[in-house]
């Protein structure tokens, strides 16, 4: 089972991302959960959301405290929120930033795997908005590899209708442009 | 088998209710039930279901509206949570007293104060004696299935009672997970049009929920009690039919590795599957642990509970609510009462867990077992503890 924690700010679409990912993974025949951090949320305030993906039925319903992957939708949260809290030693950190993985590693004093991509830059060019939640699904799929981009198509089309293709294009660019610390 | 799809459970519950050919719904939104209210209202507004959605100014009005509509013979639905359910409280015994087959979804949430919007069972417990059939869902699939079954149970000629389906708030309502929707044609076959015992109509007036003094009140209360008890037979028949038609079976008391268990735990609601993982871990270490999951809260399944615990030495009852100044948690109290006259019964322990959304993890459940196993002199028997409380 892969457990993912998403960090974003209220309104940046972290909850939409976990929903899209779960819907797509389930359509692809996998088992998945997508859920927000329960409770009140405010636009602009730090929020978290969670994904679980597995090949077999998922029973656990408690929170995720030791994620395999952490994905940060808004790099301004680094320093405000301990984004690597509980991240497994072999876990992977993905950050939406134009910076290199090495720069992020230094900022966080983190020795594990880091991947970065300028998701906001990509979203701005591909969709005309600085909202990178769907874009960063591309980055996540490149890192976790449990399914391909084509498996996101149906869920994104169902959710976004006529602007779905722009989201899918941005997702593909993040998938291709992500840089890793290896 | 139907294809599994990913959907948020609250939305899925509204979809399932939309499959039931309801005539009318009155739902006042409240966290964490809101997505049921919103999606059901969407289904009506988009013309996907042919029903009237009555917008009301409070939960008290929502329950009043469905009582009136159900009295005309309509198939009705409402849903609420926490303070909303508390506001409905005075009407709940009226709905059951009038023998109206109303179906209500409850996105279980802590009651104030202090204000808390997260999951526990402190909203349903004060409604225990209101004469409603009360079912608990463990996961999203059960939330869908029970919501559909509820109409069939409620409307059965030998039942004619309201049914509430408890769906843990957030833990279930806000989870996107794999779900199977039953085929619409099969649902139509499973759930024929309601045949009401009597209907309100201006052209043919009748009185419902009338006045009764000491001359008949006791008899009416006894009749309601008998009706609740007798509903279990119908509930079992409905679950049997469901299993045959849709392949998923339901029992008043579910068990997991309980047959040969020395020590059992009892859960109700969404924590069951997490507790199962603790059982697996304990079994791997040679501990004969098992789980009982209570699905039917009212009518209380006395015989089934007695049967599944009779060979266990210890039983841990978990509660998601408190009976302040009382005997511990309400489920604990019920289980003790059910087993009081049994010659052979386990030593019973009570942990009050997961209040106001406090997370309970697999290691928590393992620790509860370990703590009870370590109590070799049975010192903590019949006492209750607030699990994980900071003092």
Interface residues (C-beta under 8 A of the other chain):
Chain A: X18 X19 X22 X23 X24 X25 X26 X27 X29 X31 X32 X33 X34 X35 X36 X38 X39 X40 X58 X59 X60 X61 X62 X63 X65 X155
Chain B: X4 X5 X6 X7 X8 X117 X118 X119 X170 X171 X174 X175 X176 X177 X178 X270 X271 X273 X274 X276 X277 X357 X359 X360 X361 X362
